């Protein structure tokens, strides 16, 4: 697995925490965070490493995850 530089790692952490902040329990359940984290890692491996790019990926992943859940 490819390692990321410190800035990218920090960006990944910040974006995951920020996007999950408004979810129940102050950050959502493990399954939700794991789903978003996997999407973020995939995007970072593809070269999307800025806060803005990662935030777009995370919000899209969250939206998709929540839409796919049964009500």
GUFILO-68672 format. One record per atom (N, C-alpha, C): residue number from 1; x, y, z; atom name; residue in three letters. Coordinates in pm, whole numbers, plus 32768, in hexadecimal, padded with zeros to 4 digits. Layout:
REM GUFILO-68672
<pt i="NUM" c1="X" c2="Y" c3="Z" at="CA" aa="ALA"/>
...
//
This chain:
REM GUFILO-68672
<pt i="1" c1="8054" c2="7F8A" c3="8000" at="N" aa="UNK"/>
<pt i="1" c1="8000" c2="8000" c3="8000" at="CA" aa="UNK"/>
<pt i="1" c1="8058" c2="807C" c3="8000" at="C" aa="UNK"/>
<pt i="2" c1="8036" c2="80D8" c3="7FAC" at="N" aa="UNK"/>
<pt i="2" c1="8083" c2="8153" c3="7F9F" at="CA" aa="UNK"/>
<pt i="2" c1="806D" c2="81AD" c3="8019" at="C" aa="UNK"/>
<pt i="3" c1="80DC" c2="81E2" c3="804D" at="N" aa="UNK"/>
<pt i="3" c1="80D3" c2="8240" c3="80BD" at="CA" aa="UNK"/>
<pt i="3" c1="80C2" c2="82CD" c3="8087" at="C" aa="UNK"/>
<pt i="4" c1="807F" c2="8320" c3="80D7" at="N" aa="UNK"/>
<pt i="4" c1="8069" c2="83AA" c3="80B0" at="CA" aa="UNK"/>
<pt i="4" c1="80C3" c2="8405" c3="8102" at="C" aa="UNK"/>
<pt i="5" c1="80DE" c2="847C" c3="80CC" at="N" aa="UNK"/>
<pt i="5" c1="812C" c2="84DE" c3="8118" at="CA" aa="UNK"/>
<pt i="5" c1="80D7" c2="8513" c3="818B" at="C" aa="UNK"/>
<pt i="6" c1="8116" c2="855C" c3="81E5" at="N" aa="UNK"/>
<pt i="6" c1="80D1" c2="858D" c3="825D" at="CA" aa="UNK"/>
<pt i="6" c1="805A" c2="85E7" c3="823C" at="C" aa="UNK"/>
<pt i="7" c1="806A" c2="863C" c3="81DA" at="N" aa="UNK"/>
<pt i="7" c1="7FFD" c2="8697" c3="81B6" at="CA" aa="UNK"/>
<pt i="7" c1="7F83" c2="864A" c3="8184" at="C" aa="UNK"/>
<pt i="8" c1="7F98" c2="85E9" c3="812E" at="N" aa="UNK"/>
<pt i="8" c1="7F29" c2="859A" c3="80FA" at="CA" aa="UNK"/>
<pt i="8" c1="7EE5" c2="854E" c3="816B" at="C" aa="UNK"/>
<pt i="9" c1="7F34" c2="8513" c3="81C3" at="N" aa="UNK"/>
<pt i="9" c1="7EFC" c2="84CA" c3="8235" at="CA" aa="UNK"/>
<pt i="9" c1="7EA8" c2="8527" c3="828D" at="C" aa="UNK"/>
<pt i="10" c1="7EDB" c2="859E" c3="82A6" at="N" aa="UNK"/>
<pt i="10" c1="7E90" c2="8600" c3="82F6" at="CA" aa="UNK"/>
<pt i="10" c1="7E10" c2="8627" c3="82AE" at="C" aa="UNK"/>
<pt i="11" c1="7E18" c2="863D" c3="822C" at="N" aa="UNK"/>
<pt i="11" c1="7DA0" c2="8661" c3="81DF" at="CA" aa="UNK"/>
<pt i="11" c1="7D36" c2="85F3" c3="81E6" at="C" aa="UNK"/>
<pt i="12" c1="7D62" c2="8577" c3="81DC" at="N" aa="UNK"/>
<pt i="12" c1="7D05" c2="8507" c3="81E4" at="CA" aa="UNK"/>
<pt i="12" c1="7CC0" c2="8504" c3="826C" at="C" aa="UNK"/>
<pt i="13" c1="7D0C" c2="8517" c3="82D6" at="N" aa="UNK"/>
<pt i="13" c1="7CD3" c2="8516" c3="835E" at="CA" aa="UNK"/>
<pt i="13" c1="7C70" c2="8588" c3="8372" at="C" aa="UNK"/>
<pt i="14" c1="7C98" c2="85FF" c3="8348" at="N" aa="UNK"/>
<pt i="14" c1="7C42" c2="8675" c3="835A" at="CA" aa="UNK"/>
<pt i="14" c1="7BBF" c2="8665" c3="8310" at="C" aa="UNK"/>
<pt i="15" c1="7BC7" c2="863A" c3="8294" at="N" aa="UNK"/>
<pt i="15" c1="7B4F" c2="862E" c3="8241" at="CA" aa="UNK"/>
<pt i="15" c1="7AF2" c2="85C2" c3="8279" at="C" aa="UNK"/>
<pt i="16" c1="7B28" c2="8551" c3="82A0" at="N" aa="UNK"/>
<pt i="16" c1="7AD3" c2="84E7" c3="82D7" at="CA" aa="UNK"/>
<pt i="16" c1="7A8C" c2="8517" c3="8354" at="C" aa="UNK"/>
<pt i="17" c1="7AD5" c2="8558" c3="83AE" at="N" aa="UNK"/>
<pt i="17" c1="7A97" c2="8589" c3="8429" at="CA" aa="UNK"/>
<pt i="17" c1="7A2E" c2="85F5" c3="840B" at="C" aa="UNK"/>
<pt i="18" c1="7A4D" c2="864F" c3="83B1" at="N" aa="UNK"/>
<pt i="18" c1="79F0" c2="86BC" c3="8393" at="CA" aa="UNK"/>
<pt i="18" c1="796F" c2="868A" c3="8353" at="C" aa="UNK"/>
<pt i="19" c1="797B" c2="8631" c3="82F5" at="N" aa="UNK"/>
<pt i="19" c1="7904" c2="85FF" c3="82AE" at="CA" aa="UNK"/>
<pt i="19" c1="78AD" c2="85AB" c3="830C" at="C" aa="UNK"/>
<pt i="20" c1="78EC" c2="8564" c3="8369" at="N" aa="UNK"/>
<pt i="20" c1="78A0" c2="850E" c3="83C4" at="CA" aa="UNK"/>
<pt i="20" c1="7871" c2="8556" c3="8441" at="C" aa="UNK"/>
<pt i="21" c1="789E" c2="85CF" c3="8457" at="N" aa="UNK"/>
<pt i="21" c1="787F" c2="8619" c3="84D2" at="CA" aa="UNK"/>
<pt i="21" c1="77EA" c2="8626" c3="84EC" at="C" aa="UNK"/>
<pt i="22" c1="779A" c2="863C" c3="8486" at="N" aa="UNK"/>
<pt i="22" c1="770B" c2="8653" c3="8499" at="CA" aa="UNK"/>
<pt i="22" c1="76B8" c2="85D3" c3="849D" at="C" aa="UNK"/>
<pt i="23" c1="76FB" c2="8562" c3="8494" at="N" aa="UNK"/>
<pt i="23" c1="76B2" c2="84E4" c3="849B" at="CA" aa="UNK"/>
<pt i="23" c1="7691" c2="84C2" c3="852C" at="C" aa="UNK"/>
<pt i="24" c1="7633" c2="8468" c3="8542" at="N" aa="UNK"/>
<pt i="24" c1="7612" c2="8440" c3="85CB" at="CA" aa="UNK"/>
<pt i="24" c1="768D" c2="840E" c3="8617" at="C" aa="UNK"/>
<pt i="25" c1="768A" c2="841D" c3="8698" at="N" aa="UNK"/>
<pt i="25" c1="76F7" c2="83F1" c3="86F0" at="CA" aa="UNK"/>
<pt i="25" c1="7778" c2="843F" c3="86D9" at="C" aa="UNK"/>
<pt i="26" c1="776E" c2="84B7" c3="86A3" at="N" aa="UNK"/>
<pt i="26" c1="77E3" c2="850C" c3="8693" at="CA" aa="UNK"/>
<pt i="26" c1="7847" c2="84DC" c3="862D" at="C" aa="UNK"/>
<pt i="27" c1="781E" c2="848A" c3="85D2" at="N" aa="UNK"/>
<pt i="27" c1="787B" c2="845E" c3="856B" at="CA" aa="UNK"/>
<pt i="27" c1="784C" c2="83E5" c3="851F" at="C" aa="UNK"/>
<pt i="28" c1="77D4" c2="83BC" c3="853A" at="N" aa="UNK"/>
<pt i="28" c1="779D" c2="834C" c3="84EF" at="CA" aa="UNK"/>
<pt i="28" c1="77CD" c2="82C6" c3="8524" at="C" aa="UNK"/>
<pt i="29" c1="7798" c2="825E" c3="84EA" at="N" aa="UNK"/>
<pt i="29" c1="77BF" c2="81D9" c3="8514" at="CA" aa="UNK"/>
<pt i="29" c1="783B" c2="81AC" c3="84C7" at="C" aa="UNK"/>
<pt i="30" c1="7873" c2="8140" c3="84F3" at="N" aa="UNK"/>
<pt i="30" c1="78F0" c2="810E" c3="84B8" at="CA" aa="UNK"/>
<pt i="30" c1="78DE" c2="80EF" c3="8423" at="C" aa="UNK"/>
<pt i="31" c1="786E" c2="80B4" c3="8400" at="N" aa="UNK"/>
<pt i="31" c1="7856" c2="808E" c3="8374" at="CA" aa="UNK"/>
<pt i="31" c1="7856" c2="8107" c3="8317" at="C" aa="UNK"/>
<pt i="32" c1="7817" c2="8172" c3="8343" at="N" aa="UNK"/>
<pt i="32" c1="7810" c2="81EC" c3="82F2" at="CA" aa="UNK"/>
<pt i="32" c1="789B" c2="8228" c3="82E1" at="C" aa="UNK"/>
<pt i="33" c1="78E3" c2="8236" c3="834F" at="N" aa="UNK"/>
<pt i="33" c1="796A" c2="8270" c3="8349" at="CA" aa="UNK"/>
<pt i="33" c1="79C7" c2="821B" c3="82F3" at="C" aa="UNK"/>
<pt i="34" c1="79BB" c2="8198" c3="82FF" at="N" aa="UNK"/>
<pt i="34" c1="7A0F" c2="813D" c3="82B1" at="CA" aa="UNK"/>
<pt i="34" c1="79F3" c2="814C" c3="821C" at="C" aa="UNK"/>
<pt i="35" c1="7974" c2="8156" c3="81F7" at="N" aa="UNK"/>
<pt i="35" c1="794E" c2="8167" c3="816C" at="CA" aa="UNK"/>
<pt i="35" c1="798A" c2="81E7" c3="8133" at="C" aa="UNK"/>
<pt i="36" c1="797A" c2="8254" c3="817C" at="N" aa="UNK"/>
<pt i="36" c1="79AF" c2="82D6" c3="814E" at="CA" aa="UNK"/>
<pt i="36" c1="7A48" c2="82D1" c3="8149" at="C" aa="UNK"/>
<pt i="37" c1="7A87" c2="8297" c3="81AE" at="N" aa="UNK"/>
<pt i="37" c1="7B19" c2="828F" c3="81B1" at="CA" aa="UNK"/>
<pt i="37" c1="7B4F" c2="8242" c3="8139" at="C" aa="UNK"/>
<pt i="38" c1="7B0D" c2="81D7" c3="8115" at="N" aa="UNK"/>
<pt i="38" c1="7B3B" c2="818A" c3="80A0" at="CA" aa="UNK"/>
<pt i="38" c1="7B32" c2="81DD" c3="8020" at="C" aa="UNK"/>
<pt i="39" c1="7AC7" c2="8229" c3="8013" at="N" aa="UNK"/>
<pt i="39" c1="7ABA" c2="8280" c3="7F9D" at="CA" aa="UNK"/>
<pt i="39" c1="7B26" c2="82EC" c3="7F9D" at="C" aa="UNK"/>
<pt i="40" c1="7B43" c2="8322" c3="8014" at="N" aa="UNK"/>
<pt i="40" c1="7BAC" c2="8388" c3="801E" at="CA" aa="UNK"/>
<pt i="40" c1="7C34" c2="834E" c3="7FF9" at="C" aa="UNK"/>
<pt i="41" c1="7C53" c2="82D8" c3="802B" at="N" aa="UNK"/>
<pt i="41" c1="7CD4" c2="829A" c3="800B" at="CA" aa="UNK"/>
<pt i="41" c1="7CE1" c2="827F" c3="7F75" at="C" aa="UNK"/>
<pt i="42" c1="7C76" c2="824F" c3="7F3A" at="N" aa="UNK"/>
<pt i="42" c1="7C79" c2="8235" c3="7EA9" at="CA" aa="UNK"/>
<pt i="42" c1="7C94" c2="82B7" c3="7E5D" at="C" aa="UNK"/>
<pt i="43" c1="7C50" c2="8321" c3="7E85" at="N" aa="UNK"/>
<pt i="43" c1="7C63" c2="83A2" c3="7E42" at="CA" aa="UNK"/>
<pt i="43" c1="7CF2" c2="83D5" c3="7E54" at="C" aa="UNK"/>
<pt i="44" c1="7D29" c2="83C7" c3="7ECC" at="N" aa="UNK"/>
<pt i="44" c1="7DB2" c2="83F4" c3="7EE6" at="CA" aa="UNK"/>
<pt i="44" c1="7E16" c2="83A5" c3="7E92" at="C" aa="UNK"/>
<pt i="45" c1="7DFE" c2="8324" c3="7E84" at="N" aa="UNK"/>
<pt i="45" c1="7E56" c2="82D1" c3="7E2F" at="CA" aa="UNK"/>
<pt i="45" c1="7E4D" c2="82FC" c3="7D9C" at="C" aa="UNK"/>
<pt i="46" c1="7DDD" c2="8338" c3="7D77" at="N" aa="UNK"/>
<pt i="46" c1="7DCB" c2="8368" c3="7CEE" at="CA" aa="UNK"/>
<pt i="46" c1="7DFE" c2="83F6" c3="7CDB" at="C" aa="UNK"/>
<pt i="47" c1="7E36" c2="842F" c3="7D46" at="N" aa="UNK"/>
<pt i="47" c1="7E73" c2="84B3" c3="7D3C" at="CA" aa="UNK"/>
<pt i="47" c1="7E1F" c2="8526" c3="7D72" at="C" aa="UNK"/>
<pt i="48" c1="7DA9" c2="850A" c3="7DA3" at="N" aa="UNK"/>
<pt i="48" c1="7D53" c2="8573" c3="7DDD" at="CA" aa="UNK"/>
<pt i="48" c1="7D7B" c2="8583" c3="7E70" at="C" aa="UNK"/>
<pt i="49" c1="7DCF" c2="85E4" c3="7E8C" at="N" aa="UNK"/>
<pt i="49" c1="7E07" c2="85F0" c3="7F12" at="CA" aa="UNK"/>
<pt i="49" c1="7DEB" c2="8675" c3="7F57" at="C" aa="UNK"/>
<pt i="50" c1="7DAD" c2="86D3" c3="7F12" at="N" aa="UNK"/>
<pt i="50" c1="7D92" c2="8754" c3="7F51" at="CA" aa="UNK"/>
<pt i="50" c1="7D16" c2="8749" c3="7FA9" at="C" aa="UNK"/>
<pt i="51" c1="7D0B" c2="87A6" c3="8006" at="N" aa="UNK"/>
<pt i="51" c1="7C96" c2="87A6" c3="805E" at="CA" aa="UNK"/>
<pt i="51" c1="7C15" c2="87AF" c3="800D" at="C" aa="UNK"/>
<pt i="52" c1="7C11" c2="8808" c3="7FAD" at="N" aa="UNK"/>
<pt i="52" c1="7B99" c2="8819" c3="7F5D" at="CA" aa="UNK"/>
<pt i="52" c1="7B71" c2="879C" c3="7F11" at="C" aa="UNK"/>
<pt i="53" c1="7BD2" c2="875F" c3="7ED0" at="N" aa="UNK"/>
<pt i="53" c1="7BB6" c2="86E6" c3="7E82" at="CA" aa="UNK"/>
<pt i="53" c1="7B88" c2="8675" c3="7EDD" at="C" aa="UNK"/>
<pt i="54" c1="7BCC" c2="8665" c3="7F4E" at="N" aa="UNK"/>
<pt i="54" c1="7BA8" c2="85F9" c3="7FAA" at="CA" aa="UNK"/>
<pt i="54" c1="7B1F" c2="8613" c3="7FEA" at="C" aa="UNK"/>
<pt i="55" c1="7B01" c2="8690" c3="8006" at="N" aa="UNK"/>
<pt i="55" c1="7A7F" c2="86AE" c3="8041" at="CA" aa="UNK"/>
<pt i="55" c1="7A0E" c2="868C" c3="7FDF" at="C" aa="UNK"/>
<pt i="56" c1="7A22" c2="86AC" c3="7F60" at="N" aa="UNK"/>
<pt i="56" c1="79BC" c2="868A" c3="7EFC" at="CA" aa="UNK"/>
<pt i="56" c1="79A7" c2="85F3" c3="7EF6" at="C" aa="UNK"/>
<pt i="57" c1="7A14" c2="85A8" c3="7EF8" at="N" aa="UNK"/>
<pt i="57" c1="7A0C" c2="8516" c3="7EF5" at="CA" aa="UNK"/>
<pt i="57" c1="79C1" c2="84E3" c3="7F70" at="C" aa="UNK"/>
<pt i="58" c1="79E3" c2="8518" c3="7FE4" at="N" aa="UNK"/>
<pt i="58" c1="79A5" c2="84E9" c3="8061" at="CA" aa="UNK"/>
<pt i="58" c1="7911" c2="8509" c3="8065" at="C" aa="UNK"/>
<pt i="59" c1="78EC" c2="8581" c3="803C" at="N" aa="UNK"/>
<pt i="59" c1="785E" c2="85A6" c3="803F" at="CA" aa="UNK"/>
<pt i="59" c1="780D" c2="8553" c3="7FDC" at="C" aa="UNK"/>
<pt i="60" c1="7847" c2="8539" c3="7F69" at="N" aa="UNK"/>
<pt i="60" c1="7804" c2="84E4" c3="7F06" at="CA" aa="UNK"/>
<pt i="60" c1="77F5" c2="8456" c3="7F3C" at="C" aa="UNK"/>
<pt i="61" c1="785E" c2="8423" c3="7F7D" at="N" aa="UNK"/>
<pt i="61" c1="7858" c2="839D" c3="7FB8" at="CA" aa="UNK"/>
<pt i="61" c1="77EF" c2="8396" c3="8025" at="C" aa="UNK"/>
<pt i="62" c1="77EA" c2="83FA" c3="807C" at="N" aa="UNK"/>
<pt i="62" c1="7787" c2="83FD" c3="80E7" at="CA" aa="UNK"/>
<pt i="62" c1="76FA" c2="83FF" c3="80AD" at="C" aa="UNK"/>
<pt i="63" c1="76E5" c2="8455" c3="804C" at="N" aa="UNK"/>
<pt i="63" c1="7661" c2="8460" c3="800C" at="CA" aa="UNK"/>
<pt i="63" c1="7639" c2="83D9" c3="7FD1" at="C" aa="UNK"/>
<pt i="64" c1="7695" c2="839A" c3="7F89" at="N" aa="UNK"/>
<pt i="64" c1="7678" c2="8319" c3="7F4D" at="CA" aa="UNK"/>
<pt i="64" c1="765B" c2="82AD" c3="7FB4" at="C" aa="UNK"/>
<pt i="65" c1="76A7" c2="82B0" c3="8020" at="N" aa="UNK"/>
<pt i="65" c1="7694" c2="824F" c3="808B" at="CA" aa="UNK"/>
<pt i="65" c1="760B" c2="8261" c3="80CC" at="C" aa="UNK"/>
<pt i="66" c1="75E9" c2="82DC" c3="80EC" at="N" aa="UNK"/>
<pt i="66" c1="7568" c2="82F6" c3="812D" at="CA" aa="UNK"/>
<pt i="66" c1="74F3" c2="82DB" c3="80D0" at="C" aa="UNK"/>
<pt i="67" c1="7502" c2="82F6" c3="8050" at="N" aa="UNK"/>
<pt i="67" c1="7496" c2="82DD" c3="7FEF" at="CA" aa="UNK"/>
<pt i="67" c1="7480" c2="8247" c3="7FDE" at="C" aa="UNK"/>
<pt i="68" c1="74EA" c2="81F9" c3="7FEB" at="N" aa="UNK"/>
<pt i="68" c1="74E0" c2="8169" c3="7FD8" at="CA" aa="UNK"/>
<pt i="68" c1="74AA" c2="811F" c3="8050" at="C" aa="UNK"/>
<pt i="69" c1="74A0" c2="8166" c3="80C0" at="N" aa="UNK"/>
<pt i="69" c1="746D" c2="8127" c3="813A" at="CA" aa="UNK"/>
<pt i="69" c1="73D6" c2="8122" c3="8137" at="C" aa="UNK"/>
<pt i="70" c1="739E" c2="80B4" c3="8165" at="N" aa="UNK"/>
<pt i="70" c1="730C" c2="80B0" c3="8172" at="CA" aa="UNK"/>
<pt i="70" c1="72DE" c2="810E" c3="81E0" at="C" aa="UNK"/>
<pt i="71" c1="726E" c2="814D" c3="81CB" at="N" aa="UNK"/>
<pt i="71" c1="723A" c2="81AE" c3="822E" at="CA" aa="UNK"/>
<pt i="71" c1="7206" c2="8168" c3="82A9" at="C" aa="UNK"/>
//
